[in-house]
Amino acid sequence: MAFESLDVREHIDQLLDMIEPAERVLAKYVRADNPRASDLKVLLDALADSRAAGDWGAVQHNAIQLLGWVAVESRGANAV
């Protein structure tokens, strides 16, 4: 059981690595006055709130959503 919890925690820690790249995407959107910046900000705030509350299911969901934003931006498919 403890092993399972450790695996889940490591998985969540890896997902939380999406925060910094997502914040860079947000900064880029804000500089470009991209209206999607507010959607991304809401998602980053939701992740922070769920993390603070210890709601790891919500953390996982929100981090995976951030992964999508970062992946799209890294491919340049979301050019402003």
Rosetta blueprint (number, residue, H / E / L):
1 M L
2 A H
3 F H
4 E H
5 S H
6 L H
7 D H
8 V H
9 R H
10 E H
11 H H
12 I H
13 D H
14 Q H
15 L H
16 L H
17 D L
18 M L
19 I H
20 E H
21 P H
22 A H
23 E H
24 R H
25 V H
26 L H
27 A H
28 K H
29 Y H
30 V H
31 R H
32 A L
33 D L
34 N L
35 P L
36 R L
37 A H
38 S H
39 D H
40 L H
41 K H
42 V H
43 L H
44 L H
45 D H
46 A H
47 L H
48 A H
49 D H
50 S H
51 R H
52 A H
53 A H
54 G L
55 D L
56 W H
57 G H
58 A H
59 V H
60 Q H
61 H H
62 N H
63 A H
64 I H
65 Q H
66 L H
67 L H
68 G H
69 W H
70 V H
71 A H
72 V H
73 E H
74 S H
75 R L
76 G L
77 A L
78 N L
79 A L
80 V L
